[in-house]
Amino acid sequence: MTTRQDHIVGTSGAELNLRAEPGDSIKWRETTLSLGSDYKALLYRYVSSDSQYQLIRTPEIEVVSGVYPLPKEGTEGRPEFDTQRYQDHYWRTTVKQPGKVVYHFFFQILDRHRQLKGYFQWDPFITIEDA
């Protein structure tokens, strides 16, 4: 779990506490240490204690298109590249008002053959403060 240093409340670790202000956008994106080559992670469910207070908009999945640069073979030392189009996704929310959000993200890990390795959950916090 990572975020920018100036958005960490306390110290980072398994219980990441993210600092935000009303109007901020928060995006969650999953990856593995192998960056998807050996294992893939997939966030699939968000559950929050925030339903009563509505401190953030309920996160939704956003699918986006992009272009990924790939180096051309045989052009070592020269900045030549091809591009490849791809689709990606992330979860996104908008911060609405001050307070503290405790939430769970459920995710699964798959191997390179798309075989399920297990289901897990993560339960960080968002501390929302006025500017």
N, CA, C and O atoms as a DFTB+ gen file, in Angstrom:
524 C
 N C O
     1  1       0.842      -1.172       0.000
     2  2       0.000       0.000       0.000
     3  2       0.886       1.232       0.000
     4  3       1.752       1.381       0.862
     5  1       0.673       2.101      -0.951
     6  2       1.477       3.305      -1.029
     7  2       0.615       4.507      -1.374
     8  3      -0.474       4.379      -1.934
     9  1       1.124       5.659      -1.030
    10  2       0.559       6.936      -1.435
    11  2       1.691       7.945      -1.361
    12  3       2.798       7.611      -0.940
    13  1       1.423       9.161      -1.762
    14  2       2.459      10.194      -1.659
    15  2       2.763      10.453      -0.188
    16  3       1.863      10.395       0.650
    17  1       4.015      10.736       0.130
    18  2       4.460      10.938       1.505
    19  2       3.642      12.008       2.227
    20  3       3.344      11.859       3.412
    21  1       3.272      13.090       1.523
    22  2       2.539      14.166       2.186
    23  2       1.065      13.827       2.416
    24  3       0.317      14.660       2.928
    25  1       0.636      12.612       2.043
    26  2      -0.740      12.187       2.279
    27  2      -0.834      11.061       3.309
    28  3      -1.912      10.500       3.503
    29  1       0.274      10.718       3.974
    30  2       0.273       9.655       4.977
    31  2       0.018      10.263       6.347
    32  3       0.638      11.258       6.721
    33  1      -0.908       9.653       7.098
    34  2      -1.148      10.025       8.487
    35  2      -0.385       9.001       9.324
    36  3      -0.640       7.803       9.199
    37  1       0.541       9.439      10.173
    38  2       1.359       8.517      10.952
    39  2       2.426       7.895      10.075
    40  3       3.102       8.590       9.317
    41  1       2.576       6.566      10.180
    42  2       3.549       5.852       9.355
    43  2       2.802       4.900       8.433
    44  3       1.723       4.417       8.776
    45  1       3.375       4.629       7.260
    46  2       2.709       3.709       6.336
    47  2       3.014       2.279       6.730
    48  3       3.952       2.014       7.482
    49  1       2.222       1.369       6.219
    50  2       2.392      -0.048       6.507
    51  2       1.120      -0.771       6.150
    52  3       0.394      -0.351       5.249
    53  1       0.839      -1.864       6.852
    54  2      -0.352      -2.658       6.560
    55  2      -1.638      -1.879       6.827
    56  3      -2.674      -2.187       6.238
    57  1      -1.589      -0.884       7.696
    58  2      -2.764      -0.082       8.023
    59  2      -2.588       1.337       7.491
    60  3      -2.612       2.293       8.267
    61  1      -2.413       1.485       6.194
    62  2      -2.204       2.794       5.587
    63  2      -3.361       3.729       5.928
    64  3      -4.527       3.385       5.732
    65  1      -3.034       4.900       6.433
    66  2      -4.026       5.927       6.740
    67  2      -3.737       7.104       5.814
    68  3      -2.708       7.765       5.945
    69  1      -4.637       7.359       4.888
    70  2      -4.481       8.355       3.837
    71  2      -5.144       9.663       4.237
    72  3      -6.282       9.658       4.706
    73  1      -4.449      10.787       4.060
    74  2      -5.006      12.109       4.346
    75  2      -5.599      12.680       3.063
    76  3      -4.981      12.618       2.000
    77  1      -6.810      13.239       3.175
    78  2      -7.476      13.845       2.017
    79  2      -8.267      15.061       2.476
    80  3      -8.497      15.254       3.670
    81  1      -8.680      15.876       1.515
    82  2      -9.505      17.050       1.771
    83  2     -10.765      16.952       0.924
    84  3     -10.747      16.313      -0.128
    85  1     -11.870      17.579       1.364
    86  2     -13.069      17.602       0.535
    87  2     -12.733      18.124      -0.864
    88  3     -12.030      19.123      -1.013
    89  1     -13.245      17.432      -1.886
    90  2     -12.978      17.785      -3.274
    91  2     -11.883      16.951      -3.909
    92  3     -11.788      16.906      -5.135
    93  1     -11.043      16.279      -3.105
    94  2      -9.983      15.427      -3.651
    95  2     -10.575      14.202      -4.345
    96  3     -11.654      13.731      -3.983
    97  1      -9.856      13.693      -5.346
    98  2     -10.161      12.407      -5.967
    99  2      -9.179      11.392      -5.427
   100  3      -7.994      11.685      -5.267
   101  1      -9.670      10.200      -5.148
   102  2      -8.818       9.094      -4.709
   103  2      -9.003       7.967      -5.708
   104  3     -10.128       7.620      -6.069
   105  1      -7.878       7.392      -6.156
   106  2      -7.912       6.257      -7.077
   107  2      -7.173       5.091      -6.442
   108  3      -6.112       5.262      -5.841
   109  1      -7.743       3.915      -6.581
   110  2      -7.092       2.694      -6.135
   111  2      -6.768       1.859      -7.354
   112  3      -7.620       1.646      -8.217
   113  1      -5.539       1.389      -7.423
   114  2      -5.093       0.543      -8.525
   115  2      -4.303      -0.599      -7.902
   116  3      -3.503      -0.383      -6.992
   117  1      -4.523      -1.800      -8.386
   118  2      -3.850      -2.963      -7.831
   119  2      -2.724      -3.430      -8.747
   120  3      -2.793      -3.299      -9.969
   121  1      -1.693      -3.974      -8.122
   122  2      -0.605      -4.609      -8.863
   123  2       0.080      -5.582      -7.923
   124  3      -0.242      -5.637      -6.736
   125  1       1.009      -6.338      -8.442
   126  2       1.804      -7.250      -7.629
   127  2       3.270      -6.859      -7.778
   128  3       3.614      -6.040      -8.630
   129  1       4.127      -7.440      -6.959
   130  2       5.553      -7.144      -7.068
   131  2       6.111      -7.557      -8.420
   132  3       7.096      -6.986      -8.889
   133  1       5.478      -8.559      -9.058
   134  2       5.941      -8.982     -10.381
   135  2       5.332      -8.124     -11.490
   136  3       5.550      -8.392     -12.671
   137  1       4.573      -7.097     -11.116
   138  2       3.901      -6.203     -12.074
   139  2       3.046      -6.972     -13.071
   140  3       2.946      -6.597     -14.239
   141  1       2.432      -8.052     -12.598
   142  2       1.510      -8.810     -13.431
   143  2       2.134      -9.903     -14.276
   144  3       1.413     -10.621     -14.969
   145  1       3.455     -10.054     -14.244
   146  2       4.069     -11.079     -15.090
   147  2       3.923     -12.479     -14.481
   148  3       3.697     -13.435     -15.223
   149  1       4.044     -12.631     -13.171
   150  2       3.873     -13.931     -12.519
   151  2       2.526     -14.047     -11.816
   152  3       1.881     -15.095     -11.859
   153  1       2.110     -12.972     -11.174
   154  2       0.841     -12.954     -10.444
   155  2       0.098     -11.670     -10.768
   156  3       0.702     -10.638     -11.060
   157  1      -1.228     -11.755     -10.711
   158  2      -2.075     -10.595     -10.946
   159  2      -2.996     -10.429      -9.747
   160  3      -3.455     -11.411      -9.165
   161  1      -3.259      -9.187      -9.385
   162  2      -4.194      -8.879      -8.307
   163  2      -5.415      -8.214      -8.925
   164  3      -5.307      -7.506      -9.926
   165  1      -6.569      -8.444      -8.328
   166  2      -7.791      -7.825      -8.829
   167  2      -8.672      -7.410      -7.660
   168  3      -9.187      -8.256      -6.930
   169  1      -8.845      -6.087      -7.485
   170  2      -9.805      -5.579      -6.508
   171  2     -11.192      -5.849      -7.067
   172  3     -11.460      -5.534      -8.226
   173  1     -12.083      -6.431      -6.256
   174  2     -13.402      -6.751      -6.800
   175  2     -14.568      -6.302      -5.937
   176  3     -15.712      -6.360      -6.389
   177  1     -14.319      -5.854      -4.706
   178  2     -15.443      -5.437      -3.862
   179  2     -14.978      -4.416      -2.833
   180  3     -13.927      -4.576      -2.213
   181  1     -15.772      -3.369      -2.659
   182  2     -15.500      -2.314      -1.679
   183  2     -16.639      -2.321      -0.664
   184  3     -17.810      -2.338      -1.043
   185  1     -16.296      -2.308       0.633
   186  2     -17.277      -2.236       1.713
   187  2     -16.777      -1.181       2.694
   188  3     -15.587      -1.137       3.008
   189  1     -17.688      -0.327       3.182
   190  2     -17.265       0.772       4.042
   191  2     -18.217       0.973       5.209
   192  3     -19.389       0.600       5.157
   193  1     -17.676       1.574       6.265
   194  2     -18.485       1.986       7.415
   195  2     -19.118       3.348       7.159
   196  3     -19.792       3.893       8.033
   197  1     -18.906       3.898       5.967
   198  2     -19.268       5.268       5.642
   199  2     -20.691       5.439       5.115
   200  3     -21.090       6.567       4.824
   201  1     -21.464       4.378       4.982
   202  2     -22.774       4.501       4.335
   203  2     -23.700       5.471       5.062
   204  3     -24.544       6.100       4.424
   205  1     -23.564       5.606       6.369
   206  2     -24.421       6.513       7.134
   207  2     -24.026       7.979       6.941
   208  3     -24.897       8.848       6.901
   209  1     -22.724       8.267       6.821
   210  2     -22.253       9.651       6.806
   211  2     -21.980      10.213       5.414
   212  3     -21.993      11.431       5.233
   213  1     -21.735       9.359       4.434
   214  2     -21.455       9.792       3.061
   215  2     -20.283      10.777       2.997
   216  3     -20.397      11.848       2.401
   217  1     -19.150      10.403       3.622
   218  2     -17.960      11.247       3.602
   219  2     -17.269      11.206       2.246
   220  3     -16.621      12.172       1.841
   221  1     -17.411      10.079       1.544
   222  2     -16.880       9.948       0.184
   223  2     -17.985       9.366      -0.696
   224  3     -18.899       8.698      -0.212
   225  1     -17.880       9.631      -1.988
   226  2     -18.794       9.018      -2.949
   227  2     -18.453       7.528      -3.011
   228  3     -17.277       7.174      -2.942
   229  1     -19.433       6.661      -3.137
   230  2     -19.172       5.230      -3.232
   231  2     -18.233       4.970      -4.409
   232  3     -18.553       5.345      -5.538
   233  1     -17.071       4.331      -4.170
   234  2     -16.115       4.091      -5.252
   235  2     -16.712       3.256      -6.376
   236  3     -17.517       2.354      -6.146
   237  1     -16.299       3.580      -7.595
   238  2     -16.744       2.868      -8.783
   239  2     -15.532       2.504      -9.626
   240  3     -14.490       3.156      -9.560
   241  1     -15.687       1.448     -10.421
   242  2     -14.632       1.039     -11.340
   243  2     -14.698       1.925     -12.576
   244  3     -15.775       2.143     -13.131
   245  1     -13.553       2.432     -13.005
   246  2     -13.455       3.194     -14.243
   247  2     -12.504       2.456     -15.174
   248  3     -11.379       2.129     -14.795
   249  1     -12.961       2.198     -16.389
   250  2     -12.136       1.548     -17.410
   251  2     -11.655       2.635     -18.361
   252  3     -12.447       3.435     -18.859
   253  1     -10.345       2.655     -18.608
   254  2      -9.751       3.685     -19.461
   255  2      -8.862       3.029     -20.518
   256  3      -8.311       1.950     -20.301
   257  1      -8.734       3.693     -21.654
   258  2      -7.820       3.242     -22.704
   259  2      -6.515       4.008     -22.588
   260  3      -6.490       5.150     -22.131
   261  1      -5.440       3.375     -23.002
   262  2      -4.148       4.040     -22.957
   263  2      -3.247       3.533     -24.060
   264  3      -3.617       2.650     -24.835
   265  1      -2.063       4.104     -24.117
   266  2      -1.040       3.694     -25.078
   267  2       0.222       3.391     -24.288
   268  3       0.662       4.196     -23.467
   269  1       0.795       2.234     -24.540
   270  2       1.990       1.782     -23.834
   271  2       3.160       1.767     -24.807
   272  3       3.067       1.122     -25.851
   273  1       4.268       2.459     -24.501
   274  2       5.421       2.442     -25.408
   275  2       6.215       1.140     -25.251
   276  3       6.407       0.646     -24.140
   277  1       6.668       0.602     -26.371
   278  2       7.497      -0.603     -26.375
   279  2       8.741      -0.328     -27.205
   280  3       8.629       0.172     -28.325
   281  1       9.929      -0.643     -26.684
   282  2      11.143      -0.392     -27.473
   283  2      11.160      -1.288     -28.706
   284  3      10.754      -2.449     -28.651
   285  1      11.635      -0.731     -29.822
   286  2      11.769      -1.530     -31.045
   287  2      12.986      -2.430     -30.914
   288  3      14.021      -2.017     -30.390
   289  1      12.859      -3.654     -31.392
   290  2      13.999      -4.576     -31.369
   291  2      15.081      -4.081     -32.325
   292  3      14.783      -3.545     -33.392
   293  1      16.330      -4.266     -31.932
   294  2      17.446      -3.897     -32.790
   295  2      17.764      -2.415     -32.789
   296  3      18.526      -1.956     -33.640
   297  1      17.207      -1.654     -31.866
   298  2      17.496      -0.216     -31.826
   299  2      18.167       0.159     -30.511
   300  3      17.959       1.259     -29.999
   301  1      18.965      -0.742     -29.964
   302  2      19.657      -0.477     -28.707
   303  2      20.414       0.846     -28.796
   304  3      21.137       1.096     -29.761
   305  1      20.245       1.666     -27.808
   306  2      20.951       2.938     -27.770
   307  2      20.251       4.051     -28.535
   308  3      20.635       5.215     -28.415
   309  1      19.235       3.717     -29.317
   310  2      18.482       4.756     -30.040
   311  2      17.063       4.811     -29.462
   312  3      16.498       3.777     -29.105
   313  1      16.503       5.982     -29.372
   314  2      15.177       6.116     -28.752
   315  2      14.020       5.817     -29.711
   316  3      13.136       6.655     -29.886
   317  1      14.016       4.641     -30.330
   318  2      12.921       4.277     -31.220
   319  2      11.978       3.327     -30.486
   320  3      12.406       2.456     -29.729
   321  1      10.695       3.517     -30.729
   322  2       9.730       2.673     -30.039
   323  2       8.458       2.521     -30.862
   324  3       8.154       3.331     -31.737
   325  1       7.729       1.459     -30.552
   326  2       6.392       1.230     -31.067
   327  2       5.426       1.506     -29.920
   328  3       5.840       1.715     -28.780
   329  1       4.154       1.504     -30.235
   330  2       3.159       1.665     -29.180
   331  2       2.126       0.548     -29.283
   332  3       1.895      -0.024     -30.348
   333  1       1.523       0.264     -28.154
   334  2       0.491      -0.757     -28.086
   335  2      -0.678      -0.191     -27.290
   336  3      -0.481       0.315     -26.185
   337  1      -1.871      -0.266     -27.823
   338  2      -3.056       0.209     -27.108
   339  2      -3.473      -0.840     -26.090
   340  3      -3.281      -2.036     -26.306
   341  1      -4.038      -0.393     -24.992
   342  2      -4.502      -1.309     -23.951
   343  2      -5.663      -0.677     -23.198
   344  3      -5.895       0.529     -23.285
   345  1      -6.387      -1.510     -22.457
   346  2      -7.403      -1.012     -21.546
   347  2      -6.943      -1.314     -20.135
   348  3      -6.360      -2.363     -19.863
   349  1      -7.212      -0.384     -19.249
   350  2      -6.834      -0.518     -17.850
   351  2      -8.040      -0.126     -17.009
   352  3      -9.067       0.292     -17.543
   353  1      -7.914      -0.259     -15.710
   354  2      -9.007       0.134     -14.827
   355  2      -8.444       0.581     -13.481
   356  3      -7.300       0.289     -13.131
   357  1      -9.273       1.287     -12.751
   358  2      -8.986       1.646     -11.371
   359  2     -10.316       1.920     -10.693
   360  3     -11.340       2.078     -11.357
   361  1     -10.297       1.976      -9.372
   362  2     -11.469       2.372      -8.600
   363  2     -11.272       3.842      -8.252
   364  3     -10.150       4.265      -7.974
   365  1     -12.342       4.622      -8.263
   366  2     -12.222       6.052      -8.030
   367  2     -13.360       6.562      -7.152
   368  3     -14.493       6.088      -7.238
   369  1     -13.036       7.530      -6.312
   370  2     -14.039       8.195      -5.480
   371  2     -13.728       9.677      -5.395
   372  3     -12.638      10.115      -5.762
   373  1     -14.674      10.431      -4.918
   374  2     -14.490      11.852      -4.632
   375  2     -14.767      12.067      -3.157
   376  3     -15.764      11.575      -2.629
   377  1     -13.888      12.801      -2.493
   378  2     -14.047      13.111      -1.074
   379  2     -15.077      14.230      -0.930
   380  3     -15.013      15.237      -1.636
   381  1     -16.033      14.045      -0.006
   382  2     -17.124      15.002       0.120
   383  2     -17.062      15.878       1.369
   384  3     -17.305      17.082       1.287
   385  1     -16.735      15.286       2.541
   386  2     -16.715      16.082       3.765
   387  2     -15.774      15.486       4.809
   388  3     -15.407      14.315       4.713
   389  1     -15.379      16.287       5.809
   390  2     -14.414      15.822       6.821
   391  2     -14.935      14.646       7.649
   392  3     -16.136      14.502       7.873
   393  1     -14.001      13.820       8.091
   394  2     -14.306      12.673       8.937
   395  2     -13.294      11.571       8.711
   396  3     -12.252      11.792       8.094
   397  1     -13.596      10.386       9.208
   398  2     -12.691       9.245       9.039
   399  2     -13.471       8.078       8.434
   400  3     -14.528       7.694       8.934
   401  1     -12.931       7.528       7.356
   402  2     -13.563       6.407       6.665
   403  2     -12.726       5.153       6.907
   404  3     -11.529       5.126       6.619
   405  1     -13.369       4.123       7.435
   406  2     -12.759       2.806       7.571
   407  2     -13.418       1.945       6.505
   408  3     -14.645       1.882       6.429
   409  1     -12.617       1.284       5.685
   410  2     -13.198       0.499       4.592
   411  2     -12.418      -0.788       4.385
   412  3     -11.318      -0.961       4.909
   413  1     -13.009      -1.683       3.612
   414  2     -12.370      -2.941       3.227
   415  2     -12.400      -3.027       1.711
   416  3     -13.419      -2.741       1.083
   417  1     -11.284      -3.420       1.134
   418  2     -11.246      -3.785      -0.269
   419  2     -10.963      -5.279      -0.319
   420  3     -10.005      -5.755       0.289
   421  1     -11.788      -6.010      -1.037
   422  2     -11.585      -7.431      -1.232
   423  2     -10.865      -7.619      -2.564
   424  3     -11.180      -6.947      -3.546
   425  1      -9.903      -8.528      -2.593
   426  2      -9.160      -8.759      -3.830
   427  2      -8.786     -10.222      -3.957
   428  3      -8.772     -10.970      -2.980
   429  1      -8.484     -10.607      -5.176
   430  2      -8.038     -11.965      -5.445
   431  2      -6.682     -11.924      -6.134
   432  3      -6.334     -10.945      -6.794
   433  1      -5.929     -12.994      -5.973
   434  2      -4.625     -13.142      -6.627
   435  2      -4.726     -14.315      -7.596
   436  3      -5.198     -15.395      -7.240
   437  1      -4.272     -14.083      -8.828
   438  2      -4.258     -15.119      -9.860
   439  2      -2.822     -15.307     -10.339
   440  3      -2.023     -14.372     -10.307
   441  1      -2.500     -16.522     -10.784
   442  2      -1.159     -16.739     -11.337
   443  2      -1.160     -16.399     -12.824
   444  3      -2.178     -15.962     -13.361
   445  1      -0.031     -16.595     -13.487
   446  2       0.090     -16.212     -14.899
   447  2      -0.834     -17.013     -15.813
   448  3      -1.061     -16.623     -16.958
   449  1      -1.373     -18.139     -15.313
   450  2      -2.299     -18.962     -16.096
   451  2      -3.752     -18.661     -15.725
   452  3      -4.663     -19.405     -16.088
   453  1      -3.954     -17.570     -15.005
   454  2      -5.265     -17.125     -14.532
   455  2      -5.912     -18.108     -13.564
   456  3      -7.136     -18.162     -13.448
   457  1      -5.082     -18.882     -12.872
   458  2      -5.582     -19.796     -11.855
   459  2      -5.659     -19.043     -10.523
   460  3      -4.696     -18.392     -10.115
   461  1      -6.792     -19.135      -9.861
   462  2      -7.006     -18.441      -8.594
   463  2      -6.074     -18.985      -7.520
   464  3      -5.999     -20.196      -7.312
   465  1      -5.363     -18.091      -6.840
   466  2      -4.471     -18.468      -5.748
   467  2      -5.086     -18.177      -4.385
   468  3      -4.698     -18.787      -3.389
   469  1      -6.036     -17.256      -4.330
   470  2      -6.695     -16.981      -3.058
   471  2      -7.429     -15.658      -3.050
   472  3      -7.245     -14.804      -3.917
   473  1      -8.281     -15.521      -2.023
   474  2      -9.039     -14.294      -1.785
   475  2      -8.504     -13.632      -0.527
   476  3      -8.157     -14.309       0.440
   477  1      -8.439     -12.301      -0.542
   478  2      -7.884     -11.560       0.584
   479  2      -8.679     -10.277       0.774
   480  3      -9.520      -9.928      -0.055
   481  1      -8.404      -9.572       1.882
   482  2      -8.996      -8.257       2.077
   483  2      -7.993      -7.334       2.741
   484  3      -7.035      -7.780       3.372
   485  1      -8.228      -6.046       2.589
   486  2      -7.334      -4.993       3.057
   487  2      -8.230      -3.958       3.720
   488  3      -9.289      -3.635       3.181
   489  1      -7.835      -3.428       4.875
   490  2      -8.712      -2.509       5.613
   491  2      -7.985      -1.244       6.085
   492  3      -7.746      -1.076       7.281
   493  1      -7.637      -0.362       5.153
   494  2      -6.996       0.907       5.528
   495  2      -8.029       1.958       5.939
   496  3      -9.211       1.655       6.101
   497  1      -7.562       3.193       6.105
   498  2      -8.410       4.313       6.545
   499  2      -8.202       5.495       5.628
   500  3      -7.190       5.596       4.934
   501  1      -9.172       6.387       5.637
   502  2      -9.018       7.701       5.000
   503  2      -9.384       8.730       6.057
   504  3     -10.497       8.711       6.583
   505  1      -8.457       9.628       6.372
   506  2      -8.726      10.732       7.287
   507  2      -8.956      11.973       6.453
   508  3      -8.060      12.421       5.739
   509  1     -10.154      12.531       6.539
   510  2     -10.525      13.683       5.708
   511  2     -10.543      14.915       6.608
   512  3     -11.263      14.972       7.606
   513  1      -9.724      15.906       6.223
   514  2      -9.595      17.139       6.999
   515  2      -9.876      18.340       6.109
   516  3      -9.592      18.316       4.911
   517  1     -10.438      19.397       6.704
   518  2     -10.580      20.645       5.955
   519  2      -9.202      21.212       5.673
   520  3      -8.268      21.005       6.448
   521  1      -9.074      21.921       4.571
   522  2      -7.783      22.505       4.190
   523  2      -7.283      23.502       5.206
   524  3      -6.210      24.079       5.028
